Amino acid sequence: MKRPQSALFDRLAAGSQLYAYPPESLRKLNELVKNKGRTLDVGCGDGTIPQAFDAPWVTGFDVSFRCAALARGRGVVSVVADAAGGFPYATDSFDTVYCVDVLHHLERRWRPVFDEVNRVLRPGGTLVIVEPDARNAFVRWTQAPDSPIRVAPCDNEPAIDPSDLLPLLQACGFEASCHSIHIEGEQVERSVFPLWQRLAKAPFTLLLSFLYRNVPNKFAIIVTKAGDTRGEVPAASRESAV
Ligand SMILES: C[S@@+](CC[C@H](N)C(=O)[O-])C[C@H]1O[C@@H](n2cnc3c(N)ncnc32)[C@H](O)[C@@H]1O
């Protein structure tokens, strides 16, 4: 099934760039994991974020054909795939998986994504999830589907409260920790809304963004996949087996 996001992001990424991030925000995202190793970026957008990773090997995929093409243009090997479907990679093939600002597009169909991450991530590997934080009222109201001051381009991409994700990650057997983080980023194709709507919303969004300027706008969940002992003979048995 073709996702509505693919057409929307093909359109938003019609130029040469989808989002512009200040170097400080790219640095913060990069530093969430040291020693990344083989790295996958799920929903890689135009490739700006994975391009900034200090990793020996980075690949990505995106549901938007145009985003995957832009990411390839930035030197990030990228293909078109749906995060809620099967990932086009072999089992245990990554040390690190990033998923930045993608889960809120999936209408809470998160379990298939985590199952696939679990499959492609090597034992002991790391998953990073970064999402708009619903605990920040500015973020919540400008993302909410029915909000009169929605600025989010899709009509169903509400911000997420991390407490909705953590139990699911734990149920998948992951160990997860959650941190607040502030990431600046600007959609380059400014808006899907007509000018008059943007002007009408502006006083409210500007006031809210001022009031919430010191409240982090995102959360980062860092997840570790348990080390693998499958197929290993415990030390005591090894001794007795000799
Ligand atoms: C808000 S943008 C974030 C892009 C990039 N991760 C970043 O942070 O700059 C959301 C991205 O997720 C992609 N996306 C949305 N639904 C997806 C899905 N089901 N599978 C893969 N990518 C998806 C969109 O095409 C878009 O590139």
PDBQT file of the ligand as one rigid body, heavy atoms in Angstrom, charges set to zero:
ROOT
HETATM    1  C1  LIG A 301       9.783  14.738   9.502  1.00  0.00    +0.000 C 
HETATM    2  S1  LIG A 301      10.647  13.946   8.213  1.00  0.00    +0.000 S 
HETATM    3  C2  LIG A 301      12.201  13.517   9.010  1.00  0.00    +0.000 C 
HETATM    4  C3  LIG A 301      13.299  13.234   8.012  1.00  0.00    +0.000 C 
HETATM    5  C4  LIG A 301      14.666  12.979   8.646  1.00  0.00    +0.000 C 
HETATM    6  N1  LIG A 301      14.652  11.810   9.492  1.00  0.00    +0.000 N 
HETATM    7  C5  LIG A 301      15.050  14.186   9.445  1.00  0.00    +0.000 C 
HETATM    8  O1  LIG A 301      14.862  14.153  10.679  1.00  0.00    +0.000 OA
HETATM    9  O2  LIG A 301      15.511  15.167   8.847  1.00  0.00    +0.000 OA
HETATM   10  C6  LIG A 301       9.845  12.387   8.176  1.00  0.00    +0.000 C 
HETATM   11  C7  LIG A 301      10.452  11.460   7.173  1.00  0.00    +0.000 C 
HETATM   12  O3  LIG A 301       9.904  10.174   7.367  1.00  0.00    +0.000 OA
HETATM   13  C8  LIG A 301       9.588   9.640   6.115  1.00  0.00    +0.000 C 
HETATM   14  N2  LIG A 301       8.528   8.658   6.337  1.00  0.00    +0.000 N 
HETATM   15  C9  LIG A 301       7.233   8.887   6.674  1.00  0.00    +0.000 A 
HETATM   16  N3  LIG A 301       6.583   7.715   6.774  1.00  0.00    +0.000 NA
HETATM   17  C10 LIG A 301       7.492   6.738   6.503  1.00  0.00    +0.000 A 
HETATM   18  C11 LIG A 301       7.415   5.332   6.427  1.00  0.00    +0.000 A 
HETATM   19  N4  LIG A 301       6.261   4.669   6.645  1.00  0.00    +0.000 N 
HETATM   20  N5  LIG A 301       8.538   4.640   6.126  1.00  0.00    +0.000 NA
HETATM   21  C12 LIG A 301       9.715   5.290   5.875  1.00  0.00    +0.000 A 
HETATM   22  N6  LIG A 301       9.835   6.624   5.908  1.00  0.00    +0.000 NA
HETATM   23  C13 LIG A 301       8.743   7.346   6.233  1.00  0.00    +0.000 A 
HETATM   24  C14 LIG A 301       9.161  10.831   5.288  1.00  0.00    +0.000 C 
HETATM   25  O4  LIG A 301       9.199  10.576   3.904  1.00  0.00    +0.000 OA
HETATM   26  C15 LIG A 301      10.169  11.867   5.748  1.00  0.00    +0.000 C 
HETATM   27  O5  LIG A 301      11.358  11.837   5.001  1.00  0.00    +0.000 OA
ENDROOT
TORSDOF 0
